[in-house]
Amino acid sequence: MTELESQPPSAPAAAPVLTGGEVNEGRASETSEPAQPLPVERLYRSTDLSMLTFESTADIEPADGLIGQQRALEAIEFGTRIGWPGFNLFVIGPSGMRMQHPIERVLQEAAAERHKPSDWVYVNNFDDPRRPVAVELPAAAC
């Protein structure tokens, strides 16, 4: 048996304890004091509802766009400008965030600024039926 194997296992280190919301450079302060309950005043923030211009949230029009998601919007716009073959955007988020319509709008705006690709139609080649003839048409002609 080695020297390390003959020694008893050491006790796990104590976890840091927050005492009244103390934070030091983004880390909880380590102390041996037990955590203190927060007073009710710190758990609830009252709001003056008389300043609201609506009676119910049903009176409010839905917000348009990606509210509070400026970095995500910039990333999507950046991705639409990458013109290399095989590049795709993958967008994922929590259900209920209603991201599909704002993202589709960004993609439609980006597509409107680009050259529309031609449409292609394949027609029968009577001389060699195994090799259809490709016919290029202007965009949206089909």
Short mmCIF file of the C-alpha atoms (twelve columns), coordinates in Angstrom:
data_MODEL
# 
_entry.id   MODEL 
# 
loop_
_atom_site.group_PDB 
_atom_site.id 
_atom_site.type_symbol 
_atom_site.label_atom_id 
_atom_site.label_alt_id 
_atom_site.label_comp_id 
_atom_site.label_asym_id 
_atom_site.label_seq_id 
_atom_site.Cartn_x 
_atom_site.Cartn_y 
_atom_site.Cartn_z 
_atom_site.pdbx_PDB_model_num 
ATOM 1   C CA . MET A 1   0.000   0.000  0.000   1 
ATOM 2   C CA . THR A 2   1.397   3.435  -0.871  1 
ATOM 3   C CA . GLU A 3   1.679   6.316  1.553   1 
ATOM 4   C CA . LEU A 4   -1.296  8.121  -0.055  1 
ATOM 5   C CA . GLU A 5   -3.520  5.046  0.082   1 
ATOM 6   C CA . SER A 6   -2.842  4.527  3.800   1 
ATOM 7   C CA . GLN A 7   -4.064  8.019  4.755   1 
ATOM 8   C CA . PRO A 8   -7.753  8.549  5.541   1 
ATOM 9   C CA . PRO A 9   -9.687  10.613 2.953   1 
ATOM 10  C CA . SER A 10  -9.883  14.306 3.757   1 
ATOM 11  C CA . ALA A 11  -13.200 16.012 4.427   1 
ATOM 12  C CA . PRO A 12  -14.711 17.973 1.525   1 
ATOM 13  C CA . ALA A 13  -14.098 21.717 1.546   1 
ATOM 14  C CA . ALA A 14  -16.903 23.894 2.847   1 
ATOM 15  C CA . ALA A 15  -18.961 25.653 0.173   1 
ATOM 16  C CA . PRO A 16  -18.905 29.468 0.079   1 
ATOM 17  C CA . VAL A 17  -21.752 31.108 1.970   1 
ATOM 18  C CA . LEU A 18  -23.465 34.336 0.892   1 
ATOM 19  C CA . THR A 19  -24.145 36.614 3.832   1 
ATOM 20  C CA . GLY A 20  -26.698 39.278 3.012   1 
ATOM 21  C CA . GLY A 21  -25.775 39.526 -0.681  1 
ATOM 22  C CA . GLU A 22  -22.045 40.166 -0.280  1 
ATOM 23  C CA . VAL A 23  -20.274 39.825 -3.586  1 
ATOM 24  C CA . ASN A 24  -16.585 40.354 -4.260  1 
ATOM 25  C CA . GLU A 25  -15.643 40.681 -7.940  1 
ATOM 26  C CA . GLY A 26  -18.518 38.436 -8.998  1 
ATOM 27  C CA . ARG A 27  -17.725 35.730 -6.410  1 
ATOM 28  C CA . ALA A 28  -19.479 34.963 -3.166  1 
ATOM 29  C CA . SER A 29  -17.584 35.937 -0.023  1 
ATOM 30  C CA . GLU A 30  -16.321 32.931 1.886   1 
ATOM 31  C CA . THR A 31  -17.118 33.115 5.584   1 
ATOM 32  C CA . SER A 32  -18.051 30.786 8.389   1 
ATOM 33  C CA . GLU A 33  -21.174 32.808 9.270   1 
ATOM 34  C CA . PRO A 34  -24.484 31.216 8.317   1 
ATOM 35  C CA . ALA A 35  -26.522 32.924 5.607   1 
ATOM 36  C CA . GLN A 36  -29.062 35.438 6.916   1 
ATOM 37  C CA . PRO A 37  -32.602 35.638 5.557   1 
ATOM 38  C CA . LEU A 38  -33.302 38.651 3.357   1 
ATOM 39  C CA . PRO A 39  -35.813 41.170 4.685   1 
ATOM 40  C CA . VAL A 40  -39.144 41.296 2.837   1 
ATOM 41  C CA . GLU A 41  -38.359 44.810 1.571   1 
ATOM 42  C CA . ARG A 42  -35.470 43.391 -0.471  1 
ATOM 43  C CA . LEU A 43  -37.623 40.625 -1.969  1 
ATOM 44  C CA . TYR A 44  -40.383 42.839 -3.345  1 
ATOM 45  C CA . ARG A 45  -40.215 46.033 -5.356  1 
ATOM 46  C CA . SER A 46  -43.408 48.037 -5.598  1 
ATOM 47  C CA . THR A 47  -44.339 49.895 -8.793  1 
ATOM 48  C CA . ASP A 48  -46.535 52.919 -9.363  1 
ATOM 49  C CA . LEU A 49  -49.119 51.500 -11.788 1 
ATOM 50  C CA . SER A 50  -50.760 54.906 -12.340 1 
ATOM 51  C CA . MET A 51  -48.004 55.709 -14.849 1 
ATOM 52  C CA . LEU A 52  -49.088 52.894 -17.181 1 
ATOM 53  C CA . THR A 53  -51.108 53.986 -20.199 1 
ATOM 54  C CA . PHE A 54  -53.128 50.776 -20.500 1 
ATOM 55  C CA . GLU A 55  -55.676 48.940 -18.391 1 
ATOM 56  C CA . SER A 56  -54.616 45.400 -19.295 1 
ATOM 57  C CA . THR A 57  -51.754 43.786 -21.174 1 
ATOM 58  C CA . ALA A 58  -54.411 42.715 -23.705 1 
ATOM 59  C CA . ASP A 59  -54.517 46.420 -24.727 1 
ATOM 60  C CA . ILE A 60  -50.834 46.386 -25.759 1 
ATOM 61  C CA . GLU A 61  -49.691 45.553 -29.280 1 
ATOM 62  C CA . PRO A 62  -47.116 42.758 -29.388 1 
ATOM 63  C CA . ALA A 63  -43.537 43.980 -29.552 1 
ATOM 64  C CA . ASP A 64  -41.914 43.657 -32.947 1 
ATOM 65  C CA . GLY A 65  -38.402 42.332 -33.311 1 
ATOM 66  C CA . LEU A 66  -35.927 40.749 -30.961 1 
ATOM 67  C CA . ILE A 67  -36.379 42.950 -27.919 1 
ATOM 68  C CA . GLY A 68  -33.251 43.055 -25.760 1 
ATOM 69  C CA . GLN A 69  -31.394 40.710 -28.088 1 
ATOM 70  C CA . GLN A 70  -29.122 43.145 -29.931 1 
ATOM 71  C CA . ARG A 71  -26.124 40.766 -30.011 1 
ATOM 72  C CA . ALA A 72  -28.289 37.964 -31.391 1 
ATOM 73  C CA . LEU A 73  -29.701 40.279 -34.063 1 
ATOM 74  C CA . GLU A 74  -26.205 41.431 -35.049 1 
ATOM 75  C CA . ALA A 75  -25.037 37.803 -35.257 1 
ATOM 76  C CA . ILE A 76  -27.948 36.895 -37.539 1 
ATOM 77  C CA . GLU A 77  -27.323 39.923 -39.753 1 
ATOM 78  C CA . PHE A 78  -23.629 39.010 -39.896 1 
ATOM 79  C CA . GLY A 79  -24.515 35.440 -40.848 1 
ATOM 80  C CA . THR A 80  -26.726 36.642 -43.710 1 
ATOM 81  C CA . ARG A 81  -23.735 38.476 -45.212 1 
ATOM 82  C CA . ILE A 82  -21.533 35.362 -45.390 1 
ATOM 83  C CA . GLY A 83  -21.662 34.274 -49.008 1 
ATOM 84  C CA . TRP A 84  -19.748 31.007 -48.879 1 
ATOM 85  C CA . PRO A 85  -21.425 27.807 -50.068 1 
ATOM 86  C CA . GLY A 86  -22.475 25.502 -47.275 1 
ATOM 87  C CA . PHE A 87  -22.733 28.222 -44.607 1 
ATOM 88  C CA . ASN A 88  -25.960 28.018 -42.600 1 
ATOM 89  C CA . LEU A 89  -27.476 29.815 -39.655 1 
ATOM 90  C CA . PHE A 90  -28.639 27.760 -36.688 1 
ATOM 91  C CA . VAL A 91  -30.903 29.643 -34.311 1 
ATOM 92  C CA . ILE A 92  -32.188 28.121 -31.101 1 
ATOM 93  C CA . GLY A 93  -33.852 29.527 -28.033 1 
ATOM 94  C CA . PRO A 94  -36.397 28.800 -25.328 1 
ATOM 95  C CA . SER A 95  -39.883 27.951 -26.544 1 
ATOM 96  C CA . GLY A 96  -42.299 30.805 -26.087 1 
ATOM 97  C CA . MET A 97  -39.721 33.451 -27.018 1 
ATOM 98  C CA . ARG A 98  -41.494 34.054 -30.349 1 
ATOM 99  C CA . MET A 99  -38.244 34.376 -32.248 1 
ATOM 100 C CA . GLN A 100 -39.375 32.838 -35.540 1 
ATOM 101 C CA . HIS A 101 -41.169 35.872 -37.027 1 
ATOM 102 C CA . PRO A 102 -38.480 38.469 -36.200 1 
ATOM 103 C CA . ILE A 103 -35.768 36.166 -37.547 1 
ATOM 104 C CA . GLU A 104 -37.766 35.471 -40.706 1 
ATOM 105 C CA . ARG A 105 -38.150 39.228 -41.193 1 
ATOM 106 C CA . VAL A 106 -34.360 39.742 -40.902 1 
ATOM 107 C CA . LEU A 107 -33.778 36.940 -43.413 1 
ATOM 108 C CA . GLN A 108 -36.399 38.336 -45.831 1 
ATOM 109 C CA . GLU A 109 -34.826 41.799 -45.645 1 
ATOM 110 C CA . ALA A 110 -31.394 40.307 -46.361 1 
ATOM 111 C CA . ALA A 111 -32.778 38.256 -49.263 1 
ATOM 112 C CA . ALA A 112 -34.470 41.339 -50.770 1 
ATOM 113 C CA . GLU A 113 -31.059 43.028 -51.062 1 
ATOM 114 C CA . ARG A 114 -29.539 40.118 -52.994 1 
ATOM 115 C CA . HIS A 115 -29.769 39.091 -56.612 1 
ATOM 116 C CA . LYS A 116 -32.626 36.641 -57.065 1 
ATOM 117 C CA . PRO A 117 -31.390 33.351 -58.515 1 
ATOM 118 C CA . SER A 118 -32.826 32.042 -61.754 1 
ATOM 119 C CA . ASP A 119 -35.488 29.348 -61.849 1 
ATOM 120 C CA . TRP A 120 -34.637 26.132 -63.618 1 
ATOM 121 C CA . VAL A 121 -37.026 23.786 -65.415 1 
ATOM 122 C CA . TYR A 122 -36.119 20.353 -66.676 1 
ATOM 123 C CA . VAL A 123 -37.946 19.217 -69.807 1 
ATOM 124 C CA . ASN A 124 -37.944 15.917 -71.602 1 
ATOM 125 C CA . ASN A 125 -35.143 15.274 -74.074 1 
ATOM 126 C CA . PHE A 126 -36.811 13.261 -76.833 1 
ATOM 127 C CA . ASP A 127 -33.434 12.298 -78.338 1 
ATOM 128 C CA . ASP A 128 -32.115 10.913 -75.020 1 
ATOM 129 C CA . PRO A 129 -34.877 10.517 -72.376 1 
ATOM 130 C CA . ARG A 130 -32.269 9.692  -69.712 1 
ATOM 131 C CA . ARG A 131 -30.831 13.216 -70.003 1 
ATOM 132 C CA . PRO A 132 -33.467 15.942 -69.568 1 
ATOM 133 C CA . VAL A 133 -32.787 19.431 -70.909 1 
ATOM 134 C CA . ALA A 134 -32.302 22.218 -68.311 1 
ATOM 135 C CA . VAL A 135 -33.954 25.527 -69.187 1 
ATOM 136 C CA . GLU A 136 -33.027 28.678 -67.223 1 
ATOM 137 C CA . LEU A 137 -35.865 31.152 -66.608 1 
ATOM 138 C CA . PRO A 138 -35.926 34.559 -64.910 1 
ATOM 139 C CA . ALA A 139 -36.614 34.449 -61.164 1 
ATOM 140 C CA . ALA A 140 -40.277 33.891 -60.253 1 
ATOM 141 C CA . ALA A 141 -41.269 33.145 -63.852 1 
ATOM 142 C CA . CYS A 142 -42.543 29.669 -63.015 1 
# 
